[in-house]
Amino acid sequence: MQQPDRYLMAGVMGYPIMHSRSPVLHNYWLREHGLNGVYVPLAVKPEGLAAALRALPALGFSGCNLTMPLKELALSIVDRVSPIARQIGAMNCVIVAPDGSLEGHNFEAFGYAESLAQDVPGWTADAGPVIVIGAGGGARAVIAGLADRGATDIRICNRSAARAEQLAAEFSVKALAWDQRHDAIGDAALLVNTTNQGMGKEQALDLDLAKLPSSTVVSDLIYVPRETPLLAAARARGNRTVNGLGMLLNQARPAFKNWFGVMPEITPGLRAAIEATL
C-alpha cells in the first residue's frame, strides 16, 4: 500500500536511545506491508520532551514511542491520556490526531497479556493466583493487563513493603511481605518477575522454586538474556516459561495500527530479525 504523497514517519524518544530494538521492529513491518516510511531513534532528554512532542505534527510524524526516562513525564504534556495509561501512570505511545493534537497511550498491558496468550496455548488470566514480583512500571502494566483479561487474584511481592502496599491499594489487589515470597508461590497459576534481577550483570532473582507447582507458568519481562536464571530453573523443573520478547513485540502492534492503519502480525521472520540483535 503505497502513499507517494506522504512519507510515513514515527520514532522512539528516550535518552539513551540507540539500544532500542523498536526501529528494527517497526521498519520490518513497514517493508513487509509495502509502506513508504521510516521509524527512527530520537535522542530526547527530559528537558526537551515538550518541544520534541509538540514538533511531531509539524514534522509530519504519525506519532512516537516513549522509553526511559520519559514515560511518566509525557503524561503532563500530551492533550489526552487513555484511561489505562492514566491508571498505569506512564505512557509508551503518542498518536498524532488528525487535528494535530497528541494522544497518550500505554500498550504494554496489552502486549504482556497478548504474549501469554500467544506463547502459552490455553492460558487464561483467571486460571488461579498470580504472583507479581516487583512494584515498578513493569508490574503496573502486568497487573493492568491481567486484570483486564479477567484475573481476580493478583498478589504483589516487593522488597519495599511500602511500594507493594501502595500499588496494591491502587489496583485493589493484595500485597505480600518480601519474606513470604518462597511460600507464596505454592498455589500460583502464574509467576511474573517484573524486576531487573537476572538481566545482564544483575544478580539472579532470589526466589526458591521448591514449592512452585509444575503447572505454574513462569514469566519474566526480561528478554536480554532470552533465558534468565529464573526461567532456566523453572524450565528445568518442567514449568512452561515465557520471556519478555513477546511483550516487546505485541505492545508495538496497536501503535503501528494507529500510526499507519495496518495491524501487523508477529511472524517467525520478525522474531528472527529481533533475536539477531539481542
Secondary structure per residue as TSV (DSSP state, phi and psi in degrees):
chain	resnum	aa	ss	phi	psi
A	1	M	-	360.0	99.3
A	2	Q	-	-89.7	144.5
A	3	Q	-	-130.4	78.8
A	4	P	T	-63.7	-20.5
A	5	D	T	-82.2	-6.2
A	6	R	-	-147.9	131.1
A	7	Y	-	-91.7	114.6
A	8	L	E	-71.5	136.4
A	9	M	E	-140.7	139.5
A	10	A	E	-152.3	173.6
A	11	G	E	-167.1	-173.5
A	12	V	E	-128.9	128.5
A	13	M	E	-103.4	137.9
A	14	G	E	178.6	176.2
A	15	Y	S	-156.9	112.3
A	16	P	S	-71.5	170.4
A	17	I	-	-136.1	-21.1
A	18	M	T	-69.6	-9.1
A	19	H	T	-79.6	-13.9
A	20	S	-	-63.0	137.3
A	21	R	S	-90.2	-3.9
A	22	S	H	-60.0	-38.5
A	23	P	H	-61.1	-40.0
A	24	V	H	-61.5	-43.8
A	25	L	H	-64.0	-55.2
A	26	H	H	-72.3	-35.3
A	27	N	H	-68.0	-30.2
A	28	Y	H	-60.9	-46.7
A	29	W	H	-68.4	-37.6
A	30	L	H	-59.4	-43.9
A	31	R	H	-66.6	-44.0
A	32	E	H	-58.9	-36.7
A	33	H	T	-98.7	8.6
A	34	G	T	64.6	32.4
A	35	L	-	-92.9	136.5
A	36	N	-	-86.4	93.2
A	37	G	E	-173.6	-175.2
A	38	V	E	-153.0	153.1
A	39	Y	E	-123.8	125.1
A	40	V	E	-125.8	151.7
A	41	P	E	-79.5	136.1
A	42	L	E	-126.4	109.2
A	43	A	E	-77.0	104.2
A	44	V	-	-127.8	123.9
A	45	K	-	-85.1	159.2
A	46	P	G	-52.2	-40.2
A	47	E	G	-69.2	-14.9
A	48	G	G	-105.5	3.7
A	49	L	H	-65.2	-45.6
A	50	A	H	-59.0	-45.9
A	51	A	H	-65.5	-39.5
A	52	A	H	-65.4	-44.3
A	53	L	H	-66.0	-42.6
A	54	R	H	-68.6	-18.5
A	55	A	H	-82.3	-14.6
A	56	L	H	-55.6	-49.5
A	57	P	H	-61.0	-42.9
A	58	A	H	-66.2	-30.1
A	59	L	H	-84.5	-5.5
A	60	G	T	86.3	15.2
A	61	F	-	-76.5	142.5
A	62	S	-	-79.6	-20.6
A	63	G	E	157.8	-167.6
A	64	C	E	-158.8	162.3
A	65	N	E	-93.5	160.8
A	66	L	E	-127.1	138.4
A	67	T	-	-129.6	-173.6
A	68	M	T	-60.1	141.5
A	69	P	T	-105.7	41.9
A	70	L	S	-109.9	-8.6
A	71	K	T	-68.4	-31.7
A	72	E	T	-84.2	-41.5
A	73	L	G	-58.0	-36.5
A	74	A	G	-64.7	-22.2
A	75	L	G	-57.5	-33.1
A	76	S	G	-89.4	0.8
A	77	I	T	-106.5	-41.6
A	78	V	S	-72.4	167.1
A	79	D	S	-82.7	-33.9
A	80	R	E	-139.3	144.8
A	81	V	E	-126.7	131.5
A	82	S	-	-66.7	152.7
A	83	P	H	-56.8	-39.5
A	84	I	H	-72.8	-33.7
A	85	A	H	-65.4	-40.1
A	86	R	H	-63.8	-41.8
A	87	Q	H	-65.0	-43.1
A	88	I	H	-70.4	-30.3
A	89	G	T	85.8	19.8
A	90	A	-	-160.8	155.8
A	91	M	-	-130.3	145.2
A	92	N	-	-120.8	5.9
A	93	C	E	-148.3	135.4
A	94	V	E	-117.0	132.6
A	95	I	E	-116.3	127.8
A	96	V	E	-85.3	115.8
A	97	A	-	-73.8	162.7
A	98	P	T	-54.8	-30.0
A	99	D	T	-87.9	5.4
A	100	G	S	89.5	-2.9
A	101	S	-	-77.1	164.4
A	102	L	E	-113.5	129.1
A	103	E	E	-109.4	132.3
A	104	G	E	-103.2	131.9
A	105	H	E	-133.5	162.4
A	106	N	-	-132.1	112.3
A	107	F	-	-103.2	10.0
A	108	E	H	-71.5	-34.0
A	109	A	H	-63.2	-46.0
A	110	F	H	-59.0	-45.5
A	111	G	H	-61.2	-40.1
A	112	Y	H	-67.8	-49.7
A	113	A	H	-61.7	-39.8
A	114	E	H	-64.8	-36.7
A	115	S	H	-63.8	-39.1
A	116	L	H	-67.5	-43.1
A	117	A	H	-61.3	-36.1
A	118	Q	H	-80.4	-39.5
A	119	D	H	-90.5	-15.3
A	120	V	S	-126.4	89.6
A	121	P	T	-54.1	130.9
A	122	G	T	87.2	-2.5
A	123	W	-	-66.2	139.2
A	124	T	-	-136.1	144.8
A	125	A	T	-67.4	-23.3
A	126	D	T	-96.0	21.4
A	127	A	S	-69.8	-20.4
A	128	G	S	159.5	-170.3
A	129	P	-	-58.7	141.8
A	130	V	E	-113.8	126.5
A	131	I	E	-106.7	118.6
A	132	V	E	-107.5	120.4
A	133	I	E	-95.0	120.6
A	134	G	-	109.8	159.9
A	135	A	-	-141.8	29.6
A	136	G	S	-94.7	-157.3
A	137	G	H	-63.4	-37.6
A	138	G	H	-62.6	-42.1
A	139	A	H	-62.2	-40.4
A	140	R	H	-62.5	-41.9
A	141	A	H	-66.8	-42.3
A	142	V	H	-61.5	-47.9
A	143	I	H	-62.2	-43.9
A	144	A	H	-63.0	-43.0
A	145	G	H	-65.8	-41.6
A	146	L	H	-71.5	-40.5
A	147	A	H	-62.3	-38.7
A	148	D	H	-64.8	-29.0
A	149	R	T	-89.9	0.3
A	150	G	T	112.4	5.6
A	151	A	-	-67.4	132.2
A	152	T	-	-117.1	-9.4
A	153	D	-	-130.1	88.5
A	154	I	E	-114.5	130.8
A	155	R	E	-125.9	131.7
A	156	I	E	-105.7	132.8
A	157	C	E	-128.4	120.5
A	158	N	-	-142.4	150.0
A	159	R	S	-56.9	-42.5
A	160	S	S	-87.9	109.5
A	161	A	H	-62.5	-36.1
A	162	A	H	-62.7	-42.5
A	163	R	H	-66.5	-40.4
A	164	A	H	-63.0	-42.9
A	165	E	H	-68.4	-37.7
A	166	Q	H	-63.9	-45.9
A	167	L	H	-65.0	-41.1
A	168	A	H	-61.2	-39.3
A	169	A	H	-67.7	-39.1
A	170	E	H	-64.5	-38.9
A	171	F	H	-103.9	4.6
A	172	S	T	56.5	47.4
A	173	V	-	-123.0	-171.6
A	174	K	E	-107.5	139.2
A	175	A	E	-102.5	139.1
A	176	L	E	-116.8	148.8
A	177	A	-	-69.5	146.4
A	178	W	G	-57.5	-37.7
A	179	D	G	-75.2	-0.6
A	180	Q	G	-92.8	-5.8
A	181	R	H	-61.3	-36.2
A	182	H	H	-67.4	-35.6
A	183	D	H	-85.7	-29.6
A	184	A	H	-64.3	-24.5
A	185	I	G	-81.1	-0.1
A	186	G	G	-62.3	-24.6
A	187	D	G	-123.1	20.2
A	188	A	-	-72.2	137.3
A	189	A	S	-90.2	-27.9
A	190	L	E	-142.9	131.3
A	191	L	E	-118.8	126.5
A	192	V	E	-125.9	124.1
A	193	N	E	-96.0	117.5
A	194	T	-	-109.4	5.6
A	195	T	S	-86.9	177.9
A	196	N	S	-93.8	9.1
A	197	Q	T	-68.5	120.9
A	198	G	T	104.4	-4.9
A	199	M	S	-91.8	129.0
A	200	G	T	53.6	-121.5
A	201	K	T	-90.8	3.5
A	202	E	S	-69.0	148.0
A	203	Q	-	-63.1	153.2
A	204	A	-	-67.2	153.3
A	205	L	-	-61.0	130.4
A	206	D	-	-83.6	88.3
A	207	L	-	-146.0	120.3
A	208	D	-	-83.4	120.3
A	209	L	-	-91.4	9.8
A	210	A	T	-55.7	-36.6
A	211	K	T	-94.4	4.1
A	212	L	-	-73.7	125.7
A	213	P	-	-62.6	149.1
A	214	S	T	-67.7	-18.8
A	215	S	T	-84.0	-9.5
A	216	T	-	-68.9	133.9
A	217	V	E	-84.0	129.9
A	218	V	E	-112.1	124.0
A	219	S	E	-125.1	144.8
A	220	D	E	-135.4	130.6
A	221	L	S	-72.0	-13.7
A	222	I	-	-73.5	140.7
A	223	Y	-	-128.5	1.9
A	224	V	S	-130.4	102.0
A	225	P	S	-75.9	164.2
A	226	R	S	-66.1	-28.7
A	227	E	S	-126.0	107.9
A	228	T	-	-75.5	166.3
A	229	P	H	-55.4	-36.6
A	230	L	H	-61.4	-48.1
A	231	L	H	-66.8	-37.7
A	232	A	H	-63.0	-43.8
A	233	A	H	-66.0	-39.6
A	234	A	H	-67.5	-42.6
A	235	R	H	-62.6	-38.6
A	236	A	H	-63.9	-25.0
A	237	R	H	-87.1	-8.1
A	238	G	T	100.1	4.9
A	239	N	-	-77.2	149.2
A	240	R	E	-75.8	138.2
A	241	T	E	-128.0	151.6
A	242	V	E	-140.4	124.4
A	243	N	-	-91.4	-175.3
A	244	G	T	-84.1	-1.5
A	245	L	H	-64.0	-40.3
A	246	G	H	-62.6	-35.0
A	247	M	H	-65.2	-43.9
A	248	L	H	-57.8	-46.6
A	249	L	H	-68.6	-43.4
A	250	N	H	-74.2	-30.9
A	251	Q	H	-67.8	-21.6
A	252	A	H	-78.8	-21.7
A	253	R	H	-63.7	-52.3
A	254	P	H	-66.7	-28.1
A	255	A	H	-63.8	-49.2
A	256	F	H	-58.8	-42.0
A	257	K	H	-61.6	-44.6
A	258	N	H	-69.3	-34.2
A	259	W	H	-76.7	-43.9
A	260	F	H	-120.6	-0.4
A	261	G	S	81.6	9.8
A	262	V	-	-129.8	129.2
A	263	M	-	-88.3	106.8
A	264	P	-	-78.8	162.4
A	265	E	-	-111.8	159.7
A	266	I	-	-96.8	112.3
A	267	T	-	-110.1	162.8
A	268	P	H	-56.7	-36.1
A	269	G	H	-63.6	-40.5
A	270	L	H	-65.5	-47.0
A	271	R	H	-57.4	-42.2
A	272	A	H	-63.1	-40.8
A	273	A	H	-63.2	-41.3
A	274	I	H	-72.4	-44.7
A	275	E	H	-61.3	-27.9
A	276	A	T	-68.2	-17.5
A	277	T	T	-95.0	-6.4
A	278	L	-	-84.3	360.0
